[in-house]
Amino acid sequence: AGTPHHARATARRPTGEARIVVAPEYRNKGAGRSLMHNLCEIARDEGLEKVIFEVVGDREDAARHTAQALGFALVARLSDHVRDYDGTTHDLIMLERRLEEAASDLLNL
């Protein structure tokens, strides 16, 4: 599943956030890449200028690599910003994708 989220604050209105969850049986089959591509197209169609995508540093490497392959760039790394069920802290990595490029540039299959 994937959802685009719009910022409500006026200053952040041109920015959206992508959230994606891929079921284990569909991982490593291109499902996340297709979802991210589609979310970026929807965001562009709705007039957004950029999309933010957040991942847990050492837990979501595949999602980070996929986002970077689609043109997302690192904008921030927040050390020990999230905590898992066991209480272990992890870095939160924030990636950003500007949407001015053509939609076909987002999906390099």
Secondary structure, 3 states (H helix, E strand, C coil): CEEEEECCCHHHCCEEEEEECCCHHHCCCCHHHHHHHHHHHHHHHCCCCEEEEEEECCCCHHHHHHHHHCCCEEEEEEEEEEECCCCCEEEEEEEEEECCCCHHHHCCC
